[in-house]
Amino acid sequence: MTDRSILITGGSSGIGAAVAVMAAKRGYARVILTYAHNPDKAEAVANAVRAHGADAEIFKTDVADPQSIATLFASVRALSPLPLDLVNNAGIVDQKASIADLTPQRVQNIFAINVLGAFEVARQAVAYMRDHMGGGIVNITSTAARKGMANEYIDYAATKAAIDTFTIGLADELAPEGIRVNAVRPGLIDTEIHAKGGIPDRLEQFAHTTPMGRAGTADEVAEAVLWLLSDQASYTTRTTIDVAGGR
């Protein structure tokens, strides 16, 4: 058991849930999850974390609302102090669309969650790290940032491109303080996000087009996340790892 804590936004399903359970298996003392809509899923992940010997805390958080993020960190600060690692994972994708469908309301909503929320969570986390013995950050981005996603999810791709750039700038800013900032860029991963984007069979349509000929798993992404946060990656910052089967 290591005397460290990890905060995973969007930790009730998919990649966030996989990171949470794997973090407990790897010896984190405390795993903190946020969720937006489904407390039952969040509690199920928390129970899986506890089954591996870690403390688990879950907090309902709307990352599009700065006050909700402030409330989250007030709750985190009320816990016994431990160094904190952050996995900036919360994000959404909307329905498949072309440019005519990208209304201001839709674009504002996805940027509020995927970009503005990620910035504010990181800002609050860095303040905590400065007060409580440091930590590290991994941002979850997407190969969509490189592909653009024409006629599908241009707005989502643009948010992830923003996170790519944010990772670079924040890493440069925090390196002198010993806070490492990296990112993981998943490709076609077997999670619920494809159904949420209106294409539940997306993996069946496209997984064979990857050089490896298959979709990835949330656990494969979690392995990369936790390596970047580990002491084995102590000389790694400003780096983005693709977990995308070569795509």
KEKE-3310 file (N, C-alpha, C; in steps of 0.2 Angstrom, whole numbers, plus 5000, padded with zeros to 4 digits):
npx = (5004:5003:5006:4997:4985:4972:4963:4949:4941:4924:4923:4914:4912:4918:4934:4938:4933:4940:4953:4952:4949:4961:4970:4968:4972:4985:4990:4986:4982:4970:4956:4947:4932:4923:4906:4893:4879:4875:4873:4873:4881:4893:4895:4896:4908:4916:4914:4921:4934:4936:4936:4949:4956:4958:4953:4938:4931:4916:4910:4897:4898:4898:4907:4906:4902:4910:4908:4903:4915:4923:4916:4919:4933:4934:4928:4938:4949:4944:4947:4959:4975:4984:4997:4992:4986:4980:4968:4962:4948:4934:4922:4912:4904:4894:4879:4882:4887:4886:4894:4883:4875:4881:4877:4878:4874:4876:4890:4895:4892:4899:4912:4912:4912:4922:4934:4934:4930:4940:4951:4948:4947:4960:4967:4962:4967:4981:4983:4980:4990:5001:5000:5000:5011:5014:5011:5004:4998:4987:4980:4966:4965:4961:4963:4955:4958:4969:4963:4952:4938:4928:4911:4907:4911:4917:4917:4920:4932:4939:4939:4947:4959:4962:4965:4976:4986:4985:4990:5004:5008:5005:5013:5026:5025:5024:5034:5046:5042:5041:5030:5023:5016:5006:4998:4986:4981:4968:4962:4951:4941:4934:4921:4906:4905:4903:4890:4884:4887:4878:4881:4881:4886:4899:4912:4911:4910:4923:4934:4942:4949:4960:4978:4981:4970:4959:4948:4953:4954:4947:4955:4968:4970:4970:4982:4992:4990:4992:5005:5011:5009:5017:5032:5040:5040:5047:5055:5047:5038:5026:5022:5013:5004:4999:4986:4980:4981:4989:4982)
npy = (4994:5011:5027:5036:5046:5045:5054:5053:5059:5057:5043:5033:5023:5015:5020:5027:5020:5008:5013:5016:5004:4997:5005:5003:4990:4992:4997:5010:5020:5028:5030:5042:5045:5054:5057:5060:5057:5044:5036:5023:5015:5022:5018:5005:5004:5009:5000:4989:4994:4995:4982:4978:4983:4997:5013:5021:5035:5044:5056:5066:5076:5090:5094:5104:5115:5127:5129:5117:5110:5116:5113:5099:5099:5105:5095:5085:5091:5090:5077:5065:5071:5067:5064:5068:5061:5065:5060:5066:5064:5065:5067:5070:5065:5070:5067:5059:5070:5083:5099:5108:5104:5108:5117:5133:5130:5116:5115:5124:5117:5105:5109:5116:5105:5096:5104:5117:5112:5102:5111:5118:5108:5103:5115:5117:5105:5106:5116:5109:5099:5107:5110:5098:5089:5086:5077:5070:5072:5065:5068:5063:5061:5060:5050:5056:5069:5070:5066:5073:5070:5072:5074:5067:5069:5083:5093:5087:5081:5093:5098:5088:5091:5103:5098:5091:5101:5109:5100:5100:5113:5114:5105:5110:5121:5116:5107:5112:5111:5098:5092:5081:5081:5072:5064:5052:5045:5038:5026:5017:5011:4999:5004:5012:5024:5025:5021:5031:5041:5039:5028:5013:5002:5005:5000:4987:4992:4998:4993:4983:4991:4996:4995:4984:4977:4976:4982:4991:4989:4995:4992:4991:5005:5010:5004:5011:5024:5022:5019:5031:5038:5032:5029:5023:5030:5042:5051:5056:5068:5079:5071:5062:5047:5036:5024:5015:5004:5007:5015)
npz = (5000:4995:5002:4995:4985:4973:4961:4950:4938:4931:4935:4935:4925:4910:4905:4916:4927:4925:4928:4941:4948:4945:4950:4964:4965:4962:4974:4979:4992:4993:4983:4974:4966:4954:4948:4936:4934:4937:4952:4956:4948:4951:4964:4963:4957:4967:4977:4971:4971:4985:4988:4984:4994:4996:5001:4996:4989:4984:4974:4968:4954:4943:4931:4922:4929:4939:4953:4957:4956:4965:4976:4976:4978:4991:4998:4996:5002:5015:5019:5026:5024:5009:4997:4980:4965:4949:4937:4923:4917:4914:4902:4887:4872:4859:4848:4832:4819:4806:4801:4800:4810:4821:4833:4842:4855:4857:4855:4864:4876:4875:4875:4888:4897:4892:4890:4898:4910:4912:4913:4925:4935:4935:4939:4952:4957:4956:4965:4977:4977:4978:4991:4998:4997:4983:4967:4952:4935:4923:4908:4899:4883:4865:4850:4841:4841:4832:4820:4817:4813:4803:4798:4809:4823:4825:4834:4847:4843:4842:4856:4861:4855:4861:4874:4871:4869:4881:4889:4886:4888:4902:4908:4905:4913:4926:4928:4935:4948:4951:4948:4937:4921:4910:4896:4890:4875:4869:4857:4847:4858:4869:4876:4883:4877:4863:4860:4867:4858:4848:4840:4842:4837:4833:4835:4829:4816:4813:4820:4814:4805:4811:4813:4821:4820:4829:4843:4857:4875:4890:4901:4895:4892:4905:4910:4904:4909:4923:4923:4919:4930:4939:4949:4940:4929:4931:4925:4915:4907:4899:4889:4877:4876:4864:4864:4854:4845:4834:4826)
capx = (5000:5007:5002:4995:4978:4971:4956:4948:4934:4921:4926:4909:4911:4923:4941:4939:4932:4946:4959:4950:4950:4968:4974:4967:4976:4992:4992:4984:4978:4963:4953:4942:4929:4917:4901:4888:4872:4873:4877:4873:4887:4899:4895:4898:4916:4919:4915:4927:4940:4937:4938:4956:4960:4959:4948:4935:4926:4913:4907:4893:4901:4896:4913:4904:4900:4915:4906:4903:4922:4925:4914:4922:4939:4933:4927:4944:4953:4942:4949:4965:4979:4989:4998:4986:4987:4974:4966:4957:4945:4927:4921:4906:4903:4887:4877:4886:4884:4890:4894:4876:4872:4885:4874:4882:4873:4880:4898:4897:4891:4904:4918:4911:4914:4928:4939:4934:4930:4947:4956:4947:4949:4968:4969:4961:4971:4988:4983:4980:4996:5006:4999:5000:5017:5014:5007:5005:4992:4987:4974:4963:4963:4958:4965:4950:4962:4973:4959:4947:4932:4923:4905:4905:4912:4922:4917:4923:4939:4942:4940:4953:4965:4964:4968:4983:4990:4985:4995:5011:5009:5004:5019:5031:5024:5024:5040:5051:5039:5041:5023:5023:5009:5006:4992:4985:4977:4965:4958:4944:4941:4927:4917:4900:4905:4901:4883:4882:4887:4873:4884:4883:4890:4905:4918:4911:4912:4929:4940:4946:4953:4967:4984:4981:4964:4954:4947:4956:4950:4948:4961:4974:4971:4972:4989:4996:4988:4995:5012:5013:5009:5021:5039:5044:5040:5049:5058:5043:5033:5025:5022:5006:5005:4994:4984:4976:4982:4993:4978)
capy = (5000:5017:5033:5041:5046:5047:5057:5051:5062:5052:5037:5028:5019:5015:5021:5030:5014:5004:5016:5016:4997:4995:5009:5000:4984:4994:4999:5017:5020:5031:5031:5046:5045:5058:5054:5065:5055:5037:5034:5016:5013:5024:5014:4998:5004:5010:4993:4985:4997:4993:4974:4977:4986:5004:5017:5024:5041:5045:5063:5069:5083:5093:5097:5111:5120:5128:5129:5110:5108:5119:5109:5093:5100:5106:5088:5081:5093:5088:5070:5065:5073:5063:5066:5067:5061:5067:5058:5071:5059:5066:5070:5068:5065:5071:5062:5060:5076:5087:5106:5111:5102:5110:5123:5136:5127:5110:5116:5127:5112:5100:5113:5117:5099:5093:5108:5121:5108:5099:5116:5120:5102:5104:5121:5115:5099:5109:5120:5104:5096:5112:5110:5091:5084:5085:5072:5070:5073:5062:5070:5058:5064:5055:5050:5060:5076:5069:5063:5078:5067:5075:5071:5063:5073:5088:5097:5082:5081:5100:5098:5084:5094:5108:5095:5090:5107:5110:5095:5102:5119:5113:5101:5115:5126:5113:5103:5114:5110:5091:5089:5079:5081:5068:5062:5046:5046:5031:5026:5014:5007:4995:5007:5014:5031:5024:5021:5038:5045:5037:5023:5008:4996:5008:4995:4982:4995:5001:4990:4980:4995:4997:4990:4978:4973:4975:4987:4991:4988:5001:4990:4993:5012:5011:5002:5017:5030:5021:5019:5038:5041:5028:5030:5020:5035:5048:5056:5057:5073:5083:5066:5058:5040:5033:5018:5015:4999:5009:5019)
capz = (5000:4995:5005:4989:4983:4966:4959:4944:4936:4927:4937:4936:4919:4905:4906:4923:4931:4924:4931:4948:4951:4944:4955:4970:4964:4962:4980:4981:4998:4993:4976:4974:4960:4953:4943:4934:4933:4939:4958:4957:4944:4955:4970:4961:4956:4974:4980:4968:4974:4992:4988:4984:5000:4996:5003:4991:4990:4978:4974:4962:4952:4937:4929:4918:4934:4943:4960:4959:4956:4971:4982:4976:4981:4998:5001:4996:5007:5022:5020:5029:5018:5006:4990:4975:4958:4945:4930:4921:4912:4913:4895:4883:4865:4857:4842:4826:4816:4802:4803:4800:4816:4827:4835:4848:4862:4857:4855:4871:4881:4875:4878:4895:4900:4890:4891:4903:4916:4913:4916:4932:4939:4935:4943:4959:4959:4957:4972:4982:4976:4981:4999:5001:4995:4976:4964:4945:4931:4917:4905:4894:4876:4860:4843:4837:4840:4826:4815:4815:4814:4799:4798:4815:4830:4824:4841:4851:4841:4844:4863:4863:4853:4866:4879:4869:4870:4888:4892:4884:4892:4909:4909:4905:4919:4933:4929:4940:4955:4952:4946:4930:4917:4903:4893:4886:4869:4867:4850:4847:4865:4870:4881:4882:4873:4856:4861:4869:4852:4843:4835:4847:4833:4830:4835:4823:4809:4812:4824:4809:4801:4815:4811:4825:4818:4835:4847:4863:4881:4895:4905:4892:4893:4912:4911:4902:4914:4929:4922:4919:4937:4944:4949:4934:4924:4935:4920:4909:4907:4893:4884:4876:4874:4860:4866:4849:4840:4828:4822)
cpx = (5004:5002:5001:4987:4977:4964:4955:4941:4931:4923:4920:4908:4918:4930:4942:4938:4937:4952:4958:4952:4957:4972:4974:4972:4983:4994:4990:4980:4971:4962:4947:4939:4924:4913:4897:4881:4870:4877:4877:4880:4893:4900:4898:4906:4919:4919:4920:4933:4941:4939:4945:4960:4961:4953:4945:4930:4923:4909:4903:4896:4900:4903:4912:4903:4906:4914:4905:4910:4925:4923:4917:4929:4939:4932:4934:4949:4951:4944:4956:4970:4984:4991:4993:4988:4980:4974:4961:4953:4938:4927:4915:4908:4896:4885:4882:4883:4889:4890:4888:4873:4875:4883:4879:4880:4876:4887:4899:4896:4897:4911:4918:4914:4921:4934:4939:4934:4937:4952:4955:4948:4957:4970:4968:4966:4978:4988:4983:4987:5002:5006:5000:5005:5016:5009:5008:4998:4993:4980:4972:4961:4960:4962:4961:4954:4966:4969:4954:4940:4927:4917:4903:4905:4917:4922:4921:4931:4943:4944:4946:4960:4967:4967:4975:4988:4990:4990:5002:5012:5009:5011:5025:5031:5026:5030:5045:5049:5039:5034:5023:5016:5010:4999:4992:4979:4974:4962:4952:4944:4934:4924:4910:4899:4902:4893:4880:4882:4883:4875:4886:4887:4897:4911:4917:4912:4919:4935:4944:4950:4960:4972:4984:4975:4959:4953:4952:4952:4952:4954:4968:4976:4974:4979:4994:4996:4992:5003:5015:5013:5014:5028:5043:5044:5042:5052:5054:5038:5032:5024:5014:5007:4998:4992:4978:4977:4985:4989:4980)
cpy = (5006:5023:5038:5041:5047:5049:5056:5054:5058:5045:5031:5022:5019:5015:5023:5024:5010:5006:5015:5009:4995:4999:5006:4994:4986:4997:5006:5016:5023:5032:5036:5047:5051:5055:5060:5063:5048:5035:5027:5013:5016:5020:5007:4998:5005:5004:4989:4988:4995:4986:4973:4981:4993:5007:5020:5029:5042:5052:5065:5076:5084:5097:5104:5116:5121:5128:5121:5107:5110:5115:5102:5094:5101:5099:5084:5084:5092:5081:5071:5067:5068:5066:5064:5067:5062:5063:5062:5068:5061:5070:5067:5068:5066:5066:5064:5066:5079:5095:5109:5110:5105:5117:5126:5132:5120:5111:5119:5121:5107:5103:5114:5111:5096:5097:5113:5117:5105:5104:5117:5114:5102:5109:5120:5110:5102:5112:5115:5101:5101:5112:5103:5087:5082:5080:5073:5070:5069:5065:5065:5062:5059:5056:5054:5067:5076:5068:5069:5076:5070:5071:5067:5068:5078:5092:5093:5082:5088:5100:5094:5087:5100:5104:5093:5096:5109:5106:5097:5108:5118:5109:5105:5119:5122:5108:5105:5113:5102:5088:5087:5078:5077:5067:5055:5047:5040:5032:5022:5009:5005:4998:5009:5021:5030:5024:5028:5043:5043:5031:5017:5002:4999:5004:4990:4985:4996:4998:4986:4984:4997:4992:4983:4974:4972:4981:4986:4990:4994:4999:4992:5001:5013:5009:5008:5023:5028:5021:5026:5041:5038:5031:5028:5025:5042:5053:5057:5062:5076:5077:5063:5051:5038:5026:5016:5009:5001:5014:5027)
cpz = (5000:4998:5000:4988:4976:4965:4952:4942:4931:4928:4937:4931:4915:4908:4913:4928:4931:4928:4939:4951:4950:4949:4962:4970:4965:4969:4982:4987:4998:4985:4977:4967:4960:4948:4942:4935:4937:4946:4959:4954:4948:4961:4969:4960:4963:4977:4978:4970:4981:4993:4987:4989:5001:4999:4997:4993:4984:4979:4967:4960:4945:4935:4925:4923:4939:4951:4962:4960:4963:4977:4982:4980:4989:5001:5001:5001:5014:5024:5023:5023:5016:4999:4985:4968:4955:4938:4928:4915:4910:4906:4892:4876:4864:4851:4836:4822:4811:4804:4804:4807:4822:4829:4841:4854:4862:4858:4862:4876:4881:4877:4885:4899:4899:4891:4897:4910:4918:4916:4923:4937:4940:4940:4950:4961:4960:4964:4978:4982:4979:4989:5002:4997:4988:4973:4956:4942:4925:4914:4900:4888:4872:4854:4839:4836:4834:4820:4812:4815:4810:4798:4803:4821:4829:4831:4846:4850:4843:4851:4865:4861:4858:4872:4878:4871:4877:4891:4892:4888:4900:4912:4910:4911:4925:4934:4934:4947:4956:4950:4938:4927:4911:4901:4890:4881:4866:4860:4851:4853:4866:4876:4879:4878:4866:4856:4863:4863:4847:4838:4839:4843:4830:4830:4830:4817:4808:4815:4819:4805:4805:4812:4815:4824:4824:4839:4853:4869:4886:4900:4902:4892:4900:4914:4909:4907:4920:4929:4922:4925:4941:4944:4944:4929:4927:4931:4914:4911:4900:4887:4884:4873:4870:4863:4860:4844:4834:4824:4823)
residu = (MET:THR:ASP:ARG:SER:ILE:LEU:ILE:THR:GLY:GLY:SER:SER:GLY:ILE:GLY:ALA:ALA:VAL:ALA:VAL:MET:ALA:ALA:LYS:ARG:GLY:TYR:ALA:ARG:VAL:ILE:LEU:THR:TYR:ALA:HIS:ASN:PRO:ASP:LYS:ALA:GLU:ALA:VAL:ALA:ASN:ALA:VAL:ARG:ALA:HIS:GLY:ALA:ASP:ALA:GLU:ILE:PHE:LYS:THR:ASP:VAL:ALA:ASP:PRO:GLN:SER:ILE:ALA:THR:LEU:PHE:ALA:SER:VAL:ARG:ALA:LEU:SER:PRO:LEU:PRO:LEU:ASP:LEU:VAL:ASN:ASN:ALA:GLY:ILE:VAL:ASP:GLN:LYS:ALA:SER:ILE:ALA:ASP:LEU:THR:PRO:GLN:ARG:VAL:GLN:ASN:ILE:PHE:ALA:ILE:ASN:VAL:LEU:GLY:ALA:PHE:GLU:VAL:ALA:ARG:GLN:ALA:VAL:ALA:TYR:MET:ARG:ASP:HIS:MET:GLY:GLY:GLY:ILE:VAL:ASN:ILE:THR:SER:THR:ALA:ALA:ARG:LYS:GLY:MET:ALA:ASN:GLU:TYR:ILE:ASP:TYR:ALA:ALA:THR:LYS:ALA:ALA:ILE:ASP:THR:PHE:THR:ILE:GLY:LEU:ALA:ASP:GLU:LEU:ALA:PRO:GLU:GLY:ILE:ARG:VAL:ASN:ALA:VAL:ARG:PRO:GLY:LEU:ILE:ASP:THR:GLU:ILE:HIS:ALA:LYS:GLY:GLY:ILE:PRO:ASP:ARG:LEU:GLU:GLN:PHE:ALA:HIS:THR:THR:PRO:MET:GLY:ARG:ALA:GLY:THR:ALA:ASP:GLU:VAL:ALA:GLU:ALA:VAL:LEU:TRP:LEU:LEU:SER:ASP:GLN:ALA:SER:TYR:THR:THR:ARG:THR:THR:ILE:ASP:VAL:ALA:GLY:GLY:ARG)
# end
